[in-house]
Structures are given as C-alpha cells and as structure tokens.
Amino acid sequence: GLLRAGGHGDAGPRSRSKPIGGRKPGQAAAQLAHWRAARTWLSQALAVWDGWSQHGVSSVFNTTRRAQAAQALAACDATLTKLGA
C-alpha cells in the first residue's frame, strides 16, 4: 500500500526553536528528512500514473492508483506543513 500519513509526526503548532512533539532536535530533523523523502517518492509515483495513458490503455486500475497516489501526496504535504517544513 501507499504511505499513510495519518497521525505520524502530527506535532501541531510549534515555534521553530522547539523540537517536534517533544523530540530532540536531531530526531525532528530526521523525521523531516523522512517525510521529504516520502514526498519525493510519492511525486514520482503520481508522475508515473499521470503518464500511464501514454504507454497503455487507461482503466479503473490506473485511475484508482493515480487517485491513491494524489491522496497520499496531499497527506504528506499536510504533514510537512504541520511540521513547519
């Protein structure tokens, strides 16, 4: 399945000087790095599904997968926004 962003890293409002969710600054930086990497992969997945019809017949399979990738990317973006990235 695709990455699900529900609940992971949801630190809520914070100042930039405080660690995310009470974690140490190094842990916060690692968490941001992981979410940014996830965003990169999800963007690539969405690009694949966007270009699917150039290589094969479009069907419910690719349209469903595209919608899932778009939803996962939006959730990742929302989490990154909450984390202040």
Secondary structure, DSSP 4 states (H G I P E B T S, - for coil): -----SSTT---S--TTSPGGG--HHHHHHHHHHHHHHHHHHHHHHHHHHTGGGTS---HHHHHHHHHHHHHHHHHHHHHHHTT-
